[in-house]
Amino acid sequence: MAQVLSTAAAIAEAEAYQGKVLGAVSRTFAFTIPQLPADLRKVVTNAYLLCRIADTLEDEPALSAVQKALLQERFLAVLRGDERAQDFATQVTPLLSPATSPDERELMANTPLVVRCTHSLDAPQQQALVKCVSIMCRGMSHFQDSACLEGLADLGELDRYCYHVAGVVGEMLTEE
């Protein structure tokens, strides 16, 4: 019984953290997500924060494209339960430069709390989140590999980029 209580308390702590950090790392979604019904709000907040962690890695100017791809794959391993979230956070957070906001740095350091919420969701919700973040991370890595000063090659590339960084989120939100 004590284990059940400690697990429930740990999930409550993680959910409280998610509610607090959402407003710090989002300028627009922090206004709309809290308007959702409670069960949906928990999942969508978690989804947003997972995407924010992935995007923080992509945006980090101190990391090479290769480093970003490796860290994004490690993040996916964390989401699948193949790597400890604490190990990931402890190793990645010091790699973030001053260009990363303090709030995003705090989010990265608290990846274990966000992932604790992910792992508390039901299996179909977790699968939808992992699928979305996987497509997003791998798409961002592809575009990091082909980044150049001239920008994207054509409108088809722009469409593919937009899908990987935003369109896949719409798909995730409509998963059953």
Sequence and secondary structure as in RCSB ss.txt:
>XXXX:A:sequence
MAQVLSTAAAIAEAEAYQGKVLGAVSRTFAFTIPQLPADLRKVVTNAYLLCRIADTLEDEPALSAVQKALLQERF
LAVLRGDERAQDFATQVTPLLSPATSPDERELMANTPLVVRCTHSLDAPQQQALVKCVSIMCRGMSHFQDSACLE
GLADLGELDRYCYHVAGVVGEMLTEE
>XXXX:A:secstr
 HHHHHHHHHHHHHHHHHHHHHHHH SSHHHHGGGS HHHHHHHHHHHHHHHHHHHHHH TTS HHHHHHHHHHH
HHHHHTSS HHHHHHHHGGG  TTS HHHHHHHHTHHHHHHHHHHS HHHHHHHHHHHHHHHHHHHHHHHT  TT
  SSHHHHHHHHIIIIIHHHHHHT  
